[in-house]
Amino acid sequence: MCSLEFPDLETQIWQPYRDQGVQVLGLSGSGLFGGESAQTVGAFGDQTNVTFPLLLGDVTYSMYANIDGSISPYPLDVIVDKQGIIRYVRHQFDAAAMQATIEQLLAE
């Protein structure tokens, strides 16, 4: 999870689109440095003041290998459509690109 990105996800993605059925989930995985505890994730949510769900997962770095040549898997923004197809993957937060993808998917 990325504390720098989460406030923007809250205000630019979650708040404007949640009433249209868009879900935003923050996922804490095992990543490069091991898993997080539920207490750590809860404290992170309190610190960042986000209202979207934060989840614990068993996500490893190897899952992200070679997606775009990045060294670190975090942050990773993914948009999945209603059929479960990944339609957007980026390692850098780009609100305009995410909004354009969401608008396109909502219009389908």
Secondary structure as UniProt FT lines:
FT   TURN            3..5
FT   HELIX           6..8
FT   HELIX           9..14
FT   HELIX           15..17
FT   HELIX           18..20
FT   STRAND          26..28
FT   TURN            32..33
FT   HELIX           38..48
FT   STRAND          54..56
FT   HELIX           61..64
FT   TURN            65..66
FT   STRAND          77..80
FT   TURN            82..83
FT   STRAND          86..90
FT   HELIX           95..107
//
